[in-house]
Amino acid sequence: MLIPVIIGVSILTFLMMHLAPGDPVAVMLPDHATGAEAELIRARLGLDEPLHIQYFTYVRNVISLDFGTSVQTGRRVGAELFARWPTTVDLTIVALSIAILFGIPLGILAALKRASFTDHFSMVFALLGFCLPNFFLALLLQLLFAMHLDWLPVYGRAGPLWTWQGFQSFILPGLSLGLSSAGVLARLTRSNMLEVLQLDYIRTARAKGIWERRIIFKHALKNALIPVTTIIGLQFGFLLGGAFITETVFALPGVGRYAVNAIFARDFPIIQGVTLMMAMVFVLCNLGVDLIYAYLDPRIRYD
């Protein structure tokens, strides 16, 4: 299904420029431009060709990693995307790490303390993280940790992720983006742990007198985390999409902020390139999750 999905996404992203209101050529020209100048630009961009010819030209260019030229700056969209891509990936990695570090232990603790205050508190915390919008949580974190406490930077990127200054730049964006995924992982981990703890082999291990911590972490957790692992892979794709708003709020020079600025400027080549790239990455994440799931669970086989 990977190939037809990518083909469908390429068709939709191509039609985006033709179905959107307004004329992209008019954006490129000054107000006093003549109709002849508009037709010249249209011919140079190939917009006077039949629609199917334009599509095949678009696909041929994309295969060679040519996403067109920005209407605003005149720069190659592909070069801009690949220059900004590391920032978006770094933000997604930090957010996913925060989601795993918060979500999985919280879900395990809630399952072990079922129906207790710890369980209810953990699930309320997970629900809040899941329900709060990214932009609202980002503003709260900026207000508390940057404005009042002055602990962390409020915007921009100070350096590479592996340096302390660079890592500080991603703490607040990573928290605002990753807490929603942490809520998903916490609830899923809790439900899977509760299900596994009721199975016969867990009762047999307890009847043999095996140490409870060994039962939980070696026998129960290993099987409970198989579905969680697949969700983690899917969350990586979701977090890439959620980075659009977060990068804009924290002024990070990533693909998301690049796309938001392009939307306001009606820069269709950038919007097409970002949409196609994000869709392909998300589809590849799904493919990777399917393969990893078959590796983790030997009962699954793809014929």
KOLGUKOL-43660 format. One line per field, with one value per residue: x negated, z, y negated of N, C-alpha, C in turn. Coordinates in steps of 0.1 Angstrom, whole numbers, plus 5000, padded with zeros to 4 digits. Example, Ala and Ser with C-alpha at 12.3 -4.5 7.8 and 13.67 -1.06 7.14 Angstrom:
BEGIN
n_x (4868/4872)
n_z (5078/5071)
n_y (5057/5022)
ca_x (4877/4863)
ca_z (5078/5071)
ca_y (5045/5011)
c_x (4868/4871)
c_z (5078/5079)
c_y (5033/5000)
//
This chain:
BEGIN
n_x (4992/4978/4969/4993/5004/4984/4985/5011/5009/4990/5006/5026/5011/5001/5024/5031/5021/5036/5063/5065/5077/5071/5043/5011/4992/4999/4990/4963/4958/4954/4978/4983/4978/4981/5005/4991/4966/4974/4982/4958/4944/4960/4956/4929/4929/4943/4970/4989/4992/5010/5029/5022/4997/4983/4984/4969/4944/4940/4938/4915/4896/4897/4888/4861/4855/4862/4880/4891/4891/4890/4916/4914/4886/4871/4853/4842/4866/4861/4835/4838/4856/4841/4821/4835/4846/4831/4835/4863/4863/4847/4863/4885/4873/4865/4891/4903/4887/4892/4919/4917/4902/4918/4944/4944/4933/4952/4976/4970/4967/4993/5007/4997/5006/5034/5066/5060/5050/5027/5030/5053/5044/5023/5036/5053/5033/5022/5044/5048/5024/5028/5051/5046/5040/5012/5001/5012/5002/4975/4973/4979/4957/4937/4943/4940/4914/4896/4902/4910/4893/4870/4853/4849/4843/4866/4871/4859/4829/4800/4778/4762/4780/4766/4751/4750/4763/4777/4794/4809/4825/4844/4858/4883/4899/4899/4912/4938/4946/4943/4958/4984/4982/4971/4993/5009/4992/4990/5016/5021/5000/5007/5032/5024/5005/5022/5038/5019/5010/5030/5028/5023/4996/4983/4996/4987/4959/4959/4969/4948/4930/4914/4895/4912/4906/4890/4909/4925/4909/4894/4911/4938/4937/4923/4940/4962/4953/4952/4974/4972/4948/4953/4970/4953/4937/4956/4963/4940/4944/4967/4958/4940/4958/4971/4951/4952/4968/4956/4929/4934/4944/4921/4902/4884/4860/4872/4888/4915/4921/4912/4931/4954/4950/4949/4975/4989/4978/4987/4971/4969/4951/4935/4953/4963/4940/4933/4957/4957/4932/4936/4958/4947/4927/4943/4957/4936/4928/4950/4947/4922/4930/4948/4930/4913/4931/4937/4913/4910/4932/4935/4957/4968/4968/4959/4971)
n_z (5000/5002/4978/4962/4981/4983/4956/4955/4974/4961/4939/4952/4964/4942/4929/4947/4942/4920/4928/4949/4959/4940/4920/4916/4900/4899/4925/4922/4906/4904/4913/4891/4869/4835/4814/4795/4807/4828/4813/4803/4825/4833/4812/4815/4839/4831/4834/4815/4801/4794/4821/4829/4818/4832/4857/4854/4848/4873/4890/4879/4885/4913/4919/4913/4935/4932/4942/4932/4929/4953/4955/4969/4977/4956/4959/4959/4968/4977/4987/5008/5024/5032/5046/5068/5079/5099/5123/5128/5130/5153/5172/5172/5181/5207/5218/5215/5231/5256/5258/5260/5284/5303/5298/5297/5322/5339/5331/5338/5366/5372/5365/5383/5407/5407/5407/5429/5446/5433/5408/5398/5398/5380/5356/5353/5350/5326/5309/5309/5297/5272/5263/5264/5241/5219/5214/5234/5257/5252/5254/5282/5293/5284/5297/5324/5328/5312/5313/5340/5358/5344/5335/5311/5276/5255/5228/5195/5183/5199/5193/5182/5190/5207/5224/5255/5254/5230/5236/5257/5243/5232/5252/5263/5239/5233/5256/5254/5230/5234/5257/5251/5236/5256/5273/5257/5255/5282/5290/5272/5280/5306/5302/5287/5305/5326/5314/5307/5332/5342/5329/5325/5326/5342/5367/5371/5374/5397/5415/5416/5431/5422/5422/5426/5413/5393/5378/5369/5354/5337/5326/5324/5315/5291/5272/5274/5263/5235/5218/5225/5215/5188/5187/5194/5172/5154/5167/5163/5136/5140/5157/5141/5124/5144/5150/5135/5146/5171/5164/5153/5175/5192/5176/5161/5136/5117/5095/5099/5108/5085/5066/5077/5074/5046/5040/5048/5030/5006/4991/4970/4959/4981/5000/4987/4986/5013/5023/5007/5015/5043/5043/5030/5048/5070/5060/5055/5082/5091/5076/5087/5113/5110/5101/5123/5143/5134/5139/5167/5176/5172/5164/5143/5108/5076/5046)
n_y (5012/4989/4976/4969/4950/4930/4921/4911/4891/4874/4866/4851/4831/4819/4809/4790/4764/4757/4759/4741/4709/4680/4667/4680/4669/4642/4635/4634/4613/4577/4551/4534/4549/4562/4580/4595/4599/4616/4638/4646/4654/4675/4693/4698/4712/4734/4735/4732/4755/4786/4802/4828/4831/4812/4825/4848/4837/4825/4847/4859/4840/4840/4866/4863/4847/4821/4796/4773/4736/4710/4686/4662/4658/4668/4689/4723/4747/4773/4772/4754/4769/4792/4779/4769/4792/4807/4793/4796/4824/4828/4815/4832/4856/4849/4843/4868/4884/4872/4879/4907/4910/4899/4910/4939/4949/4937/4950/4976/4974/4966/4989/5008/4997/4999/4984/4968/4937/4929/4941/4927/4901/4902/4908/4886/4866/4876/4873/4845/4837/4848/4835/4807/4781/4777/4752/4736/4748/4743/4716/4713/4726/4709/4686/4693/4707/4692/4664/4657/4673/4674/4694/4709/4704/4685/4684/4693/4710/4721/4736/4767/4798/4815/4799/4780/4755/4756/4778/4767/4750/4766/4777/4766/4764/4791/4802/4790/4801/4829/4838/4843/4867/4882/4886/4903/4925/4932/4940/4961/4978/4984/4998/5020/5032/5039/5058/5078/5085/5101/5125/5161/5170/5152/5155/5181/5177/5162/5180/5198/5184/5165/5135/5104/5080/5090/5104/5084/5066/5083/5102/5094/5066/5067/5080/5063/5040/5043/5035/5008/5000/4999/4978/4958/4955/4945/4922/4906/4898/4882/4863/4849/4836/4820/4803/4780/4759/4756/4749/4724/4709/4709/4698/4714/4724/4743/4768/4767/4740/4727/4736/4725/4697/4697/4704/4681/4663/4673/4690/4713/4734/4740/4748/4771/4787/4791/4804/4828/4839/4843/4860/4883/4890/4897/4919/4936/4940/4954/4978/4987/4992/5013/5033/5035/5043/5069/5080/5079/5093/5126/5140/5127/5126/5115/5124)
ca_x (5000/4970/4968/5005/5005/4975/4990/5023/5004/4984/5017/5033/5002/5000/5036/5032/5019/5046/5076/5065/5082/5060/5033/4998/4984/5001/4982/4949/4956/4959/4992/4983/4974/4991/5009/4980/4956/4980/4982/4944/4940/4968/4950/4916/4932/4950/4984/4997/4993/5021/5028/5015/4983/4977/4983/4957/4932/4939/4933/4901/4888/4897/4879/4848/4855/4864/4894/4894/4885/4899/4922/4909/4872/4864/4844/4847/4873/4855/4823/4843/4862/4830/4814/4843/4850/4825/4842/4875/4860/4842/4874/4893/4866/4866/4905/4906/4879/4900/4931/4914/4897/4929/4956/4943/4932/4965/4985/4966/4971/5008/5012/4993/5014/5047/5077/5055/5048/5016/5036/5062/5036/5015/5045/5057/5022/5021/5055/5045/5014/5034/5062/5042/5034/4997/4998/5016/4992/4963/4974/4978/4943/4929/4946/4935/4899/4888/4905/4910/4882/4858/4844/4847/4846/4880/4873/4847/4820/4787/4767/4765/4787/4757/4745/4760/4771/4787/4804/4818/4834/4854/4865/4897/4907/4901/4923/4951/4950/4942/4967/4996/4979/4969/5006/5013/4984/4994/5029/5019/4991/5015/5042/5017/5000/5033/5042/5009/5009/5041/5026/5020/4982/4980/5000/4978/4947/4961/4971/4934/4923/4904/4894/4923/4900/4886/4921/4931/4900/4889/4921/4950/4935/4918/4951/4971/4947/4952/4983/4967/4937/4959/4976/4942/4934/4967/4962/4930/4950/4976/4950/4935/4968/4973/4940/4956/4973/4946/4918/4938/4944/4908/4894/4874/4859/4875/4896/4929/4922/4910/4943/4964/4947/4952/4990/4993/4974/4993/4960/4974/4941/4930/4964/4963/4928/4934/4967/4952/4921/4941/4966/4938/4920/4953/4960/4924/4929/4960/4940/4912/4938/4953/4919/4908/4941/4936/4901/4912/4942/4933/4969/4972/4960/4964/4969)
ca_z (5000/5002/4965/4959/4990/4978/4944/4959/4981/4951/4931/4960/4966/4929/4927/4957/4936/4910/4934/4958/4953/4936/4910/4921/4891/4904/4937/4918/4899/4911/4910/4878/4858/4824/4811/4788/4817/4835/4804/4801/4837/4832/4802/4821/4849/4825/4838/4803/4796/4800/4835/4830/4814/4844/4868/4851/4850/4887/4895/4875/4893/4927/4920/4914/4947/4928/4946/4926/4934/4962/4949/4976/4977/4944/4963/4956/4979/4982/4995/5021/5032/5037/5055/5080/5083/5111/5135/5130/5135/5167/5181/5173/5189/5221/5222/5217/5243/5268/5259/5265/5297/5312/5296/5300/5337/5345/5328/5346/5380/5373/5364/5395/5418/5401/5416/5440/5443/5423/5395/5394/5396/5368/5345/5352/5344/5312/5302/5307/5287/5259/5259/5262/5228/5219/5214/5247/5267/5249/5260/5296/5296/5282/5308/5337/5328/5306/5317/5355/5364/5336/5335/5298/5265/5251/5214/5187/5186/5203/5188/5180/5201/5217/5233/5265/5250/5220/5243/5264/5233/5228/5264/5264/5228/5235/5266/5249/5219/5238/5267/5245/5233/5269/5278/5249/5259/5296/5290/5265/5288/5317/5298/5283/5317/5334/5306/5308/5346/5344/5321/5332/5329/5353/5379/5373/5379/5411/5422/5417/5441/5415/5428/5420/5404/5381/5371/5363/5344/5327/5320/5320/5307/5278/5264/5274/5255/5221/5212/5228/5206/5175/5188/5195/5158/5148/5173/5156/5125/5145/5163/5130/5120/5154/5151/5128/5156/5181/5159/5151/5188/5198/5166/5157/5122/5112/5084/5103/5107/5071/5060/5081/5067/5032/5039/5049/5018/4995/4984/4967/4958/4994/5006/4980/4990/5027/5024/5001/5023/5056/5040/5027/5060/5078/5054/5058/5096/5092/5071/5097/5125/5106/5101/5137/5150/5130/5145/5181/5179/5163/5159/5131/5096/5064/5034)
ca_y (5000/4977/4970/4961/4939/4919/4916/4903/4878/4866/4860/4841/4819/4812/4802/4780/4751/4754/4758/4730/4697/4670/4671/4679/4660/4628/4632/4632/4601/4565/4547/4527/4558/4563/4594/4601/4604/4627/4650/4650/4661/4687/4702/4702/4722/4745/4735/4731/4768/4794/4805/4841/4828/4805/4835/4857/4828/4823/4860/4861/4831/4845/4878/4858/4839/4807/4792/4760/4724/4702/4674/4651/4656/4673/4699/4737/4752/4785/4768/4748/4780/4800/4771/4768/4805/4811/4786/4803/4838/4826/4812/4844/4866/4844/4845/4883/4888/4868/4887/4920/4909/4896/4918/4953/4951/4933/4960/4988/4971/4966/5003/5015/4991/4998/4979/4960/4923/4928/4944/4916/4889/4904/4908/4872/4859/4880/4867/4831/4836/4852/4825/4793/4778/4775/4737/4731/4753/4737/4702/4714/4729/4697/4676/4698/4710/4682/4650/4655/4680/4670/4706/4714/4695/4685/4686/4695/4721/4716/4744/4781/4805/4822/4790/4777/4743/4761/4786/4759/4744/4776/4783/4761/4769/4806/4804/4786/4811/4843/4842/4850/4881/4889/4890/4914/4937/4936/4947/4974/4987/4989/5008/5033/5038/5045/5070/5088/5090/5110/5137/5173/5172/5143/5162/5192/5172/5158/5193/5204/5176/5156/5121/5096/5071/5097/5107/5072/5060/5092/5110/5086/5054/5070/5082/5052/5029/5046/5025/4994/4998/4996/4965/4948/4952/4936/4908/4899/4891/4872/4852/4841/4826/4811/4793/4768/4748/4754/4741/4710/4703/4708/4692/4723/4724/4757/4770/4762/4725/4724/4739/4715/4685/4699/4703/4667/4656/4680/4695/4726/4744/4744/4756/4784/4795/4795/4814/4840/4845/4848/4872/4894/4894/4903/4932/4945/4943/4965/4990/4991/4997/5026/5042/5037/5051/5083/5085/5080/5103/5137/5146/5120/5129/5109/5132)
c_x (4992/4970/4981/5007/4997/4980/5002/5019/4998/4995/5023/5024/5001/5012/5039/5031/5030/5060/5077/5070/5070/5051/5019/4989/4986/4993/4968/4947/4960/4972/4993/4979/4985/4994/4998/4969/4961/4979/4968/4940/4948/4961/4936/4918/4939/4965/4994/4999/5006/5019/5020/5000/4976/4975/4970/4944/4930/4933/4918/4892/4886/4888/4865/4846/4855/4879/4898/4887/4895/4903/4916/4895/4865/4854/4851/4854/4866/4843/4828/4849/4851/4822/4821/4847/4844/4831/4855/4873/4855/4853/4883/4886/4867/4881/4908/4899/4887/4912/4928/4910/4908/4941/4955/4942/4946/4976/4982/4970/4986/5013/5009/5001/5028/5057/5073/5054/5038/5022/5045/5054/5029/5024/5050/5045/5020/5032/5053/5034/5019/5044/5057/5036/5020/4994/5001/5006/4978/4962/4973/4964/4934/4931/4940/4919/4891/4890/4904/4897/4869/4848/4840/4850/4860/4881/4859/4839/4806/4775/4771/4772/4778/4750/4755/4768/4781/4798/4814/4829/4846/4862/4880/4904/4909/4912/4936/4956/4951/4952/4980/4994/4976/4982/5011/5005/4987/5006/5028/5011/4999/5025/5035/5011/5011/5038/5032/5008/5019/5039/5021/5005/4977/4984/4991/4965/4948/4962/4957/4926/4912/4906/4904/4917/4895/4898/4926/4922/4895/4900/4933/4947/4930/4929/4961/4966/4947/4962/4978/4956/4942/4964/4965/4938/4943/4966/4951/4935/4959/4969/4944/4945/4971/4962/4943/4959/4962/4934/4921/4938/4931/4898/4882/4873/4860/4884/4910/4930/4920/4923/4954/4962/4951/4968/4995/4989/4979/4982/4962/4963/4936/4941/4965/4952/4929/4945/4963/4942/4927/4950/4957/4931/4930/4956/4948/4924/4939/4954/4930/4919/4943/4942/4914/4918/4940/4923/4903/4922/4941/4945/4974/4963/4967/4961/4970)
c_z (5000/4989/4962/4968/4986/4965/4946/4965/4970/4942/4939/4962/4953/4926/4936/4951/4926/4916/4944/4951/4950/4926/4915/4912/4895/4916/4933/4911/4907/4906/4896/4867/4848/4822/4804/4797/4824/4826/4802/4813/4837/4823/4808/4831/4844/4829/4827/4796/4801/4814/4837/4827/4826/4855/4866/4852/4865/4894/4891/4883/4908/4929/4920/4925/4943/4931/4941/4933/4942/4954/4955/4974/4964/4947/4960/4969/4985/4991/5008/5030/5039/5047/5069/5086/5096/5124/5138/5135/5150/5176/5183/5182/5204/5226/5224/5229/5256/5269/5264/5280/5307/5311/5300/5315/5344/5343/5336/5361/5382/5373/5377/5407/5413/5412/5428/5436/5432/5409/5389/5390/5383/5356/5342/5345/5329/5303/5300/5297/5273/5254/5257/5248/5229/5221/5228/5258/5264/5255/5275/5300/5294/5293/5321/5337/5322/5311/5332/5361/5357/5336/5321/5288/5260/5236/5207/5191/5188/5198/5185/5192/5211/5226/5243/5261/5240/5227/5251/5255/5230/5240/5264/5251/5228/5245/5260/5238/5224/5249/5262/5242/5246/5275/5270/5254/5273/5297/5283/5273/5300/5313/5294/5295/5325/5327/5308/5322/5350/5337/5330/5336/5340/5366/5382/5379/5393/5420/5425/5427/5435/5421/5420/5410/5391/5372/5363/5352/5334/5319/5315/5311/5293/5268/5263/5265/5240/5214/5214/5218/5192/5175/5188/5181/5151/5154/5167/5144/5129/5150/5152/5125/5131/5156/5144/5137/5166/5176/5157/5165/5194/5188/5162/5142/5115/5100/5087/5102/5092/5063/5064/5075/5052/5030/5039/5036/5005/4985/4981/4966/4971/5001/5000/4985/5004/5029/5019/5010/5036/5053/5037/5039/5069/5073/5056/5073/5098/5087/5081/5109/5122/5106/5115/5145/5147/5137/5160/5185/5169/5157/5146/5119/5084/5052/5021)
c_y (4987/4969/4962/4949/4927/4913/4907/4890/4869/4859/4849/4829/4812/4803/4790/4766/4747/4753/4746/4718/4687/4676/4669/4670/4645/4625/4629/4619/4588/4560/4540/4536/4560/4578/4601/4607/4616/4640/4655/4658/4675/4697/4707/4713/4734/4746/4734/4745/4775/4799/4818/4839/4821/4815/4843/4849/4827/4836/4862/4852/4835/4857/4874/4847/4824/4803/4778/4748/4716/4690/4662/4648/4659/4684/4713/4742/4764/4782/4762/4759/4788/4792/4769/4781/4809/4805/4793/4817/4837/4824/4824/4855/4862/4847/4860/4888/4884/4876/4901/4920/4906/4906/4932/4956/4947/4944/4973/4986/4971/4980/5010/5010/4989/4994/4972/4945/4921/4931/4933/4904/4890/4903/4893/4864/4863/4874/4852/4829/4839/4841/4811/4791/4774/4760/4731/4735/4746/4723/4703/4717/4717/4687/4680/4699/4699/4668/4648/4661/4677/4682/4710/4703/4696/4687/4688/4707/4716/4724/4758/4788/4811/4812/4785/4765/4748/4770/4778/4753/4753/4781/4779/4765/4784/4809/4801/4796/4825/4847/4848/4864/4889/4894/4902/4927/4942/4944/4960/4983/4993/5000/5021/5040/5045/5058/5081/5094/5100/5124/5149/5174/5163/5149/5174/5188/5167/5170/5200/5196/5167/5142/5112/5087/5078/5101/5095/5067/5070/5099/5102/5074/5057/5073/5071/5041/5031/5036/5011/4991/4993/4981/4954/4945/4943/4922/4900/4891/4880/4860/4843/4831/4816/4800/4780/4756/4745/4746/4727/4703/4700/4702/4701/4724/4737/4756/4765/4747/4721/4726/4729/4702/4686/4698/4689/4659/4662/4685/4710/4737/4749/4753/4770/4793/4800/4806/4827/4847/4850/4860/4884/4899/4902/4917/4941/4949/4955/4978/4995/4997/5011/5037/5045/5045/5066/5089/5088/5091/5115/5143/5139/5123/5122/5118/5124)
//
